[in-house]
Amino acid sequence: MMVSHEKRSFLTTMVKWILGAVGISIAGGIGLFASFNSGEKKTREFSEEMLRKLVPDAPLHVPEASAWIYRKSSDSSLVALEDRCTHLGCRQKWNPERNLFECPCHGSEFDLSGDVKRGPASRALPKFHLIVENGTVRLTGFPQKPS
């Protein structure tokens, strides 16, 4: 059975278009992955009302700031940690029974200070500087890229 020249030309053109679309998709995905959490200084703000909900040594997740915030029982100072695991950037959860942040993706664990207790993460959770003024809490810092 012979395939006509027109059909062959059409199929060749379609294969080229499909391969081109796949190539562009892959290149776009690589570009998004490479630019994930670029390490630029970020500023995150939220209402001071959130601080009234704090219980000593019990982290409160503030999704709009992508952070966990808690008040130390030892000196009443405030601590803010990045809510993303330093391994691959998954959002970790607080486990109050174990007093650990746990990454649901690959099992990394961090203590209340953000230090790694179990890998695969190899770096502590980045800390933010907290500035409270005019009813607003501002977190500033340089979040790190996942390892």
C-alpha positions as CSV (number, residue, x, y, z in Angstrom):
1,M,0.0,0.0,0.0
2,M,1.5,3.3,-1.1
3,V,1.0,6.5,0.9
4,S,0.5,9.5,-1.3
5,H,3.0,12.4,-1.3
6,E,0.4,14.8,0.1
7,K,-0.4,12.4,3.1
8,R,3.3,12.0,3.8
9,S,3.9,15.7,3.7
10,F,0.9,16.3,6.0
11,L,2.1,13.6,8.5
12,T,5.7,15.0,8.5
13,T,4.4,18.5,9.1
14,M,2.1,17.3,12.0
15,V,5.0,15.4,13.6
16,K,7.2,18.5,13.4
17,W,4.4,20.6,15.0
18,I,3.9,18.1,17.8
19,L,7.6,17.8,18.5
20,G,7.9,21.5,18.5
21,A,5.0,21.9,21.0
22,V,6.5,19.2,23.2
23,G,9.9,20.9,23.1
24,I,8.4,24.3,24.0
25,S,6.5,22.7,26.9
26,I,9.7,21.1,28.2
27,A,11.7,24.3,27.9
28,G,9.0,26.2,29.7
29,G,8.9,23.6,32.5
30,I,12.7,23.8,32.9
31,G,12.5,27.6,33.0
32,L,9.8,27.5,35.8
33,F,11.8,25.0,37.8
34,A,15.0,27.0,37.4
35,S,13.3,30.2,38.6
36,F,11.5,28.6,41.6
37,N,12.1,30.6,44.8
38,S,14.8,32.7,43.2
39,G,16.3,33.9,46.5
40,E,15.3,37.5,45.9
41,K,14.5,39.5,49.0
42,K,10.8,39.1,49.7
43,T,8.5,41.2,51.9
44,R,5.3,39.7,53.3
45,E,2.7,41.6,55.3
46,F,-0.3,40.6,57.3
47,S,-2.5,42.1,60.1
48,E,-1.2,42.4,63.6
49,E,-4.4,40.7,64.7
50,M,-2.7,37.4,63.9
51,L,-0.3,37.9,66.7
52,R,-3.1,37.9,69.2
53,K,-3.8,34.3,68.3
54,L,-0.3,33.1,69.3
55,V,0.2,30.7,72.1
56,P,3.8,30.3,73.4
57,D,5.8,27.7,71.5
58,A,2.8,26.8,69.3
59,P,3.4,27.8,65.7
60,L,0.6,29.5,63.8
61,H,0.5,29.1,60.0
62,V,0.0,32.4,58.1
63,P,-0.6,31.3,54.5
64,E,-0.7,34.8,53.1
65,A,2.8,35.3,54.4
66,S,4.0,31.7,53.5
67,A,5.3,31.5,57.1
68,W,5.0,29.9,60.5
69,I,5.1,32.3,63.4
70,Y,5.4,31.6,67.1
71,R,6.2,33.4,70.3
72,K,9.0,31.9,72.4
73,S,8.0,31.0,75.9
74,S,11.5,31.7,77.2
75,D,11.7,35.4,76.3
76,S,8.3,36.2,74.5
77,S,10.2,37.1,71.3
78,L,8.6,36.4,67.9
79,V,10.0,33.9,65.4
80,A,9.0,33.6,61.8
81,L,10.0,30.6,59.6
82,E,9.6,29.9,55.9
83,D,6.7,27.4,55.5
84,R,8.4,25.6,52.6
85,C,10.8,22.6,53.1
86,T,14.4,23.4,52.1
87,H,14.6,20.1,50.2
88,L,12.2,20.6,47.3
89,G,9.9,23.4,48.5
90,C,6.9,21.5,49.7
91,R,4.8,23.2,52.4
92,Q,5.4,21.5,55.8
93,K,2.9,20.9,58.5
94,W,3.3,21.4,62.3
95,N,2.8,18.2,64.3
96,P,2.0,19.4,67.9
97,E,2.4,15.9,69.4
98,R,5.9,15.5,68.2
99,N,6.8,19.3,68.3
100,L,8.1,19.1,64.7
101,F,7.5,20.5,61.3
102,E,7.0,17.6,59.0
103,C,7.3,17.7,55.2
104,P,4.6,15.6,53.6
105,C,6.5,15.1,50.4
106,H,9.7,13.3,51.4
107,G,9.6,13.1,55.2
108,S,12.0,15.9,56.3
109,E,11.5,17.0,59.9
110,F,12.5,20.4,61.5
111,D,12.3,21.4,65.1
112,L,10.7,24.6,66.4
113,S,13.9,26.6,65.7
114,G,13.8,25.4,62.1
115,D,16.8,23.1,62.4
116,V,16.8,19.8,60.4
117,K,16.1,16.8,62.6
118,R,15.7,14.3,59.7
119,G,16.5,14.6,56.0
120,P,16.5,14.5,53.1
121,A,16.6,18.3,53.7
122,S,20.1,19.4,54.6
123,R,19.4,23.1,55.5
124,A,17.4,24.7,58.3
125,L,14.2,26.6,57.5
126,P,15.0,30.2,56.6
127,K,14.0,32.7,59.3
128,F,12.4,36.1,58.6
129,H,13.0,39.4,60.3
130,L,9.7,40.7,61.9
131,I,8.8,44.3,61.9
132,V,5.5,45.4,63.7
133,E,4.2,48.9,63.0
134,N,0.9,50.6,62.4
135,G,-1.1,47.4,62.8
136,T,0.9,45.5,60.2
137,V,3.4,42.8,60.6
138,R,6.1,42.7,57.9
139,L,8.4,39.8,57.3
140,T,11.5,40.4,55.4
141,G,14.3,38.1,54.5
142,F,16.1,36.1,51.8
143,P,14.3,32.7,51.4
144,Q,16.7,30.1,50.1
145,K,16.4,27.8,47.1
146,P,15.6,24.2,47.9
147,S,18.7,22.0,48.1
